[in-house]
């Protein structure tokens, strides 16, 4: 076992989780300045209007008795929220980090208590992931349904959607996802260099591949639609990632319970 490479893999995965959790701060979403629409007629040409504001201008034109000043005021009162897809990746990657950390801890924890510690730590981590993942899943579903309902409610619902969620920092998100993928691939290389037996652990390999898949799915959904709809596909990506995280949380929970039961049986069977 080459410990420096194992430590490097743990550090890289920890960086991934920190970037994902901190992405709402690292990727502040600033909406374009559409104040030029204020005081204009709904369908009147607006010189110097930013390109990102044109869908909002078109929606105002399609609406009846819509005051552009009211729409701009709504946009300013409801600043764009950061996406969900990248922060939700932390649900899967935190489980991967926990699994790898427990495997690395076996190098320093005595073998006689290793099973107890790993089983208990995995149980606690799985329960926390289940509770957190379930709450995140419900939040993402609620947000997605809200946005879809608004988009379908032409014209006023569409105007409200465009004013609040019609802008997305796709470039910054793409850069962050690229950085995360690089860190994860580097962590995989470090694991192989640490010891090839990590490749024989099917659970670890599948969890690692799930992390890469979740990263790729969010990136794909960000580039799938026009930018005014990216907020919706980003929330869909968050739902997919949350489901993947919940599946792995259940699997780890079952594995932890089985491990704890085995340890208890061996303790009972051991001679006094």
Secondary structure, DSSP 8 states (H G I E B T S, - for coil): --HHHHHHHHHHHHHHHHHHHHHHHHT-------GGGTTS-TTS--TT--GGGHHHHHHHHHSSS--HHHHHHHHHHS-----SHHHHHHHHHHHHHHHHHHHHHTTTS-HHHHHHHHHHHHHHHHHHHHHHHHHHHHHHHHHHHHHHHHHHSTTHHHHHHHHHHS---HHHHHHHHHHHHHHHHHHHHHHHHH-GGGGG-HHHHHHHHHHHHHHHHHHHHHTTS-GGGHHHHHHHHHHHHHHHHHHHHHHHHHHHHHHHHHHHHHHHHS--
